[in-house]
């Protein structure tokens, strides 16, 4: 049994959104880009009067700049006039339900787009003709989406309805090719497959296939590395398999569905299917499953941890790759309220690398796994090899060196 008693920092208590600002201030200080600040006279936020321009996404969704929200978000308790449910669909349509006292919520539908200006990010809701209905400033913190009507400084928090609190589909899991992916020389060989309970999926395979199709990303081959294809979108559980729906995150356009079979044998899963006329095959190891919890919980990790330095010239990242060299502490924070993991590089002025995390179980071994994702193509799976109240030992099970190579790194974290 791990002896990792829950330790909750006062900074992480649900006492308004100052919790988040204090936590960030603790670990990043001025390293962050300027956050929106309240105007003392009218409550408006600085920068709202600056013309905003459309935010063009890069199609990968894994840049460390602010990501755009997608999916359904709900309020725990919405007062009259507040949003109770907001759905931002991949095809750039929205559905908003606004609470009304003593009656059914008011439903508004249309299209949406993201803009940026004055150091802030905005969500514009448009009617069928393209006319502006309302402009919200927004911030994302893990699973939490915060919105405010432009011209005001009053924020409302919504939480992603991503299946976290529901039984996960049986096929949901993180599946990895054992060994070195660079040694695979067969086009169509599946290198990684992530089927998340939120219906997100990520598939990486050797070779270039469907590169012009929505949801297919084909990074160029580099010296010594073969071409690979990444496919992202949503998935449906078929019981013994899955139907993958590739989606272009920048346009919402959907590509041809890919049906795959999954056959489990112990800690392995055999995956087979066809995409763009190319046979897909994978004999993958089950790195983690979402159907089982673990005795180490999200709450147990709450707070700030310092990562012990290693002999490496550059500090390895929990997300894979390296963080560069520096004299500042390498810190990690876990916020179980918003399910946000943030890693602060040991370099002055460096911005934190944040994503959504949860502790899940390894199907075969006894260890838990800290699974985290940011956007559609950036994921990590950290195996908990040892845990106590004030120290964690983690091993990176899913990380890359920036050009497709697998990284194997261990981390020792001590509670600050």
N, C-alpha and C positions, 0 to 999 in steps of 0.2 A: 504494500500500500504506500502511495506517496503521502508524505506529511506536508501538504501544501495548504495550510489553513487560509481561508479567505481573509485578505487584508484590504480594506477599502479606504482609499485616500479621501479626505474631505473635498479635494478638488474634483473628485469623480462623483460626488453625490448629486442626485437629481434636484438641484436647487437653482434652476434657471440656467440660462445660457452663459452666465459668467463662468460656470464650470469649465467650459471649453476654452475660453479666453485665458483663464488662469493656467490651465494645463499647458497650453501652447507657450505662454509666457515663461513658464518654468523651464522648458527644455530648449526653446528656440530663440527667445528674446527677439532681437532685431533681425534675426536671419530670415524671418518670414517676409513675404511681400506685404505692404501695408494693408491692414484689414480695414473694412468699412468702419467708420467711427461716427458716433452720434453728434449731431449739431445741437449745441446747448439751447439755441433759441427756439427752433420749431420741431425738433425731433427728427428732421430729415437726415439722410446719410450723405456725407461728403462724396461728391462725384456724380450724384444723380442728375445734376444739371449739365453734365458733359454728354455730347451726342454719342450714342452707342452704335456699334457696327456689328453685323452678323458674325457670330463665332463659327468659324469653319473648322470642323473636326478633321483629324488627320486620317480617319478611316481605320485606325488601329485602336485608338482609345486607351493607349498605355503610356501616353506622355505624362510627365510628372506635373504638368500644369493642371489647373482645375479641370475635372471631368464633368461631363454633362449628365444629369440624372435621366433615368429611363425606368419604366415599370409603373407599378401602382404604389402609392404612398397613402397612409391613413393617419388621422389624428386620434389620439387616445380619447379625448373628449373635446368636441368642437362646440364653442358657444355660437349664438346666432350671428350670422354673417361670416363666420370662419369656415375654412375648407375642412370638410370631413373626409373626403376621398379625392385624390387626384391621380389620374392615369395618363402617363405620357407614353404613347405607343411607339413602336419602332418605325411606323410609317408616317410619323410626325403629326398624328392626330391626337387630340386630348379629350378627356371627359373629366369634368370637375363637378363635384357635389358640394354645395354650400349649405351649411346648417341653417334651418329656420325654426324659430321658437314655435312650438306647438303644431308643426306641420312637417310634411315630407321635405327632404332636402331639395334645393333648387339645382337642376342639372343644366350645365352648359357644355356644349361640344364645339369643336372646331379644329384649327390647326395651331401649331406652336413653332417657335424658333428661339434659339439662344443668341444673345448678343453680349457684348462686353464694352465697357467704357468707364473712364474715370477711376480705374482700378477695381471696378465691381463687375460681377457677372449677373446677367438678367435673363429672365424667362418671359417671352412675350406670348400671350394667348390671343389668337386672331379668330375672327368669324369666317364664314364660308367665303366671303368676298376678299378676305385678306386684311380687313380693317382691324385695328387694334382694339381689343376688349379691355385688357389690363396688362400692366408691366410689373413683374415682381423682381426684386433683387433676390438672389438665392445663394446659399452656401451648402456644401455637403460635408458631413462629418460621419464617416462610416455609413451606417444604414439610415442615418438621420438626414432629412432634407429640411432646411430652414428657409422660409419665404417671408417676404415683407412687401407690401404695396409700395411702389416707388413714391417718394415724397414723405414717407414715414419711417420711423426707426423701430417699429413694433414687429417683432418676429413671431412667426408661428412655426412650431416643430411638427413634422410629419415623419412617420417611420415606414421604411420600405416593407411592403407586404410581399416578402420574398420566399415564403414557405418555411422560414426558420422555425416557426412554432408548430408546424404541421409535420406529420410523418413523411419522411423523405421517400421518393420513389425507389423501388428496389434496385434499379440500375444506377442510381446516383453514386458517384465516387470519383476518386482520382486514380488514374491508371497510367503507369509509366513503363517505357521500354527498359528492361534491365540492361546495364552495361553502357557502352559508349555508342551513342547514336551515329557518330561519324564512321563507325565500322559497318553500318548498314548500307548495302549497295543495291537494294531492290526498290524501284519506284513503286509507290503505293504502300510501303511499309509504314504503319502507324507508329509514331514515336511517343506521343502523349495524347491522352484523352481525358477531359474533365467534363463530367455531367453533374451540374450543380442543381440543388433543389429549387433554386429560383428560376429554373428552366434555361439558364445560360449554358452554353456548351463551348468548349474549345477543343479543336483537334489539330494536331500537327503531324504531317506525313512527309516522307521523302519524295522528292520530285516536284515538278511544276505541273499543276493540273487546275483547270477551271479558273485561270488567273484573271480572266475578264468577267467572271461571274460575280454577282453580289455575295458578299460575305467571305470571299476567297482572297487571301493576302499572300503574295508570292515575293518574299524578299529575294534580292539578287544573290546568286551563288558567290561566295568569296573564295579566296585562295585556300585550297585544301579542304573546302567544304562543299558538299553537293547542294543543289537547289532544294528548297523545302517549301511546302504550302501550309499556311495556317487557315483554318476555317472557323468562323465564329457565327453565333446566332442563338436560336432557341431550340429546345428539343422536347419531344414527347416520349414518355415511357410506354413501351409496348409489351412489357413482361417478357424477359428473355432477349430484349433488344431495345432499340430506340430509333425514332425518326428524327433526323437532324434537319433543321430549317435554316440554311445560311442566310444571314441578313447583313446588308451594308449599313453600319451604324451611322454613317454620315447622311444617307438618303432614306433609309428605311426600306429600300428595295429588297425583295426576297428572291433568292435563287432557287434552283431545283432542289427538292428534298432528297436527302440521302438516308437510306434505311440500312441500319447495321444490326448484326446479331451479336449477342454477348453470351458466351458460354463460360461459366465459372468452373475451375478445377482447383480446389484448395485456395492458395493465395494468388493464383493466376486467373486471368480472364482472356479468352480467345475472342478477338473482334474481327468481323468480316463484313464487307459491304462493297459498294461500287459508287464512285464519284466521277462525273464527267467522263465516263467510259473507262476509267482506270480502276482496276480491282484494288480494294483496300484490305490489308491483312495486318494483324498485330497479335503477338503473344506477349501480353503485358502483365506486369506485376501490379497487384492492388496496393497502392500506397496508403489509401484511406477511404473510408466509407462514411456517408452521411446518415446512415440508418441507425448507427450506434453512437451513444455518448461515451464519456470517459469520466473517471473519478476526478481528474483535474478539470475544472470548469472555467468558463470565461471569467467569472467573478474572482476566481482565485488569482488570476493574472493582473487584476486591477492595479494600476499605479505605474511608476517609472522604474526602469531597470537600467543598469549600466552594463555594457558588454565589455568583457575583459579583453584587453589587447592581445594580439597574437604576434608571431614572428614575421608575418607577411609584410611586404613592403607597403601594401595598401590594404586597408581594412576590408574584409569580405562583407557583403551585404546579405541580410536575411532574405532579400528578394533575388539573390543571385548576382553575379558580377562583383565589382568592387566599388568602394566609396571614396577612394583616394586617400591620401595621407594627411594627417593633421594632428594638432595637439589638444583639440577639444575632446571631451568625453563622447564616446559612441553610446547613445542612449536609445532605448525603446520604450514606448508607452502603450498600454492596453487600456481602453475605455470600454467596459462591458455594457454601458448604457447605450452607446451608439455603435458598438461592435467595431470600433476603429483601432487599428494598429498603426503607430507612427514610428518610423526609424529616423533618427537624427544622425547624419554623417558627422565624423569627427573633424570637420573642416569649418573654419570661421565663415559665416555668411551662407552656409549651405541650407537649402530648404529641406524640410522633412519629407520622407517617402511614406505615404499613408495609404491604407486600404482597409477593406472589410475583413474581419477575422472571426473564426470560431474554432473551438476545440472539438475534434471528432476522434473517432477510434480507428486504430489500425486493425484491419480485419484478422490478421494472423497473429501478429505480435501483441504483447501486452501494452506497449507504449501508446500514449495519445499522440495526436498530430494537431499542430496549430496550422490550420488551412487559412490562407488569405488571398484575396484577389483585388486587383485594381483595374477597372475597365474590362475589356473583353479578352485581352491576350496576355496579361501579366498576372501570374499566379505563383504561389509558393506553398510548400508543404514542409513544415518543420517538425521532425519527430522529437517528442519529449523523451529523452533517454534517462534523465534523472530530474527529480523535483523535490524541493523542500520549501519551507515557508519563505526563505530569503535567497534561494539560488535555483537556477534552472540550467540544465544542459540540453542543448538542442542540436540536431543534425539536419542540415538542409537536404531534403529529398527531392526537391523540384526547383531547380534554379539554373540559370544559363550565364555564360560569360559575355553576352551581348551579341555574339555572332553564331549562336546555335549550339555551343558546346556545353555539356553538363558540368555543373560545379558541385564538388563534394566538400562541404565545410562544416565545422563544428563551432558552436558558440557557447560560452559560459556567461550567464546573465546573473547579476546580483542586484537585489532590490535596493533602491536608493532611499 
